[in-house]
Amino acid sequence: MMPVIAYPRLETPRLVLRELRMEDADFLFIEWSDPAVTHFITDQEPLQSREQLEDFLCPFQSPGKNPFLKWWGIERKADGHLIGTCGFFRWSRQHHRAKIGYDLRPEVWGQRLMPEALRALIQFGFEEMDLNRIEAIVREDNLRSQLVLVKLGFQWEGFGREYYRRDGIYKDQVQYSLLKREWSL
């Protein structure tokens, strides 16, 4: 059996990354049902019901049952409010790699909060999860997200032509990666 890696509290100057709880359901439903947010998430349609959210949240309550997923809530220190989420998915322990994902409420876009949160997350991935490679898949039209990744040292790897389907239309995506040996705070 694989050891469970807990969700430690990760802190930055302005943020706290913490485990998601069932009490976060109201925020998460608003976040993940907002088309402005989910528009940029390649493999998630907006949530339509609270039941969908509860099904999604269950694996976070028992980290041992889904060891390939690690997801945190992003909380602003100034007021203790959740403003987004971030984490790793498709974690391959055998190959020491995982995909990174993240989202923020539109009202805090452009405040340089995501690079701050991701620095803490990436550090945890390389040091505690023993990752060697972190991958990111981004919509081709999500230039803000691509700039965040480049700022953090990710390298562009290429296009996935018509990689996913949204609203009956195939969309392109781009892939980035960051290797442990390239990482520096």
C-alpha angles and dihedrals in degrees: 000000000000117000115251116241107211127221103258120195107258118199134198128175093275105015146056121207109205140164117281115249134195087250087067091065095105093053093042094050090052091045098046096039092053109103090206089063101036091045087079098043106091099205104032127081117200112279113255101191144023088243090063089052094049090051089051094048097049096081090055091058092060107037092179091064094058108030091166094068128066116173131170135192115236110225125187110233093211094066107003093241123142111242101172148327138252139175151119130292135175088035112185109197090184093058097031095234139116139172119247124218136177146169137189136194109264092238091067098044113124096028094106091244098128097057087050092051094043093052089061092044094048091048089052091048094053097039105034105023092041093231120170096182132033117192130198128194115199135178110257091237095050096096095161091059092046090052090051090053094048090048088055092051101261116152124224111243105177151277130305100208113218087349098162139015125234126172090352093304126109112231133198123234135192127223129217132179140192124203124210092239089056095050122106130160 
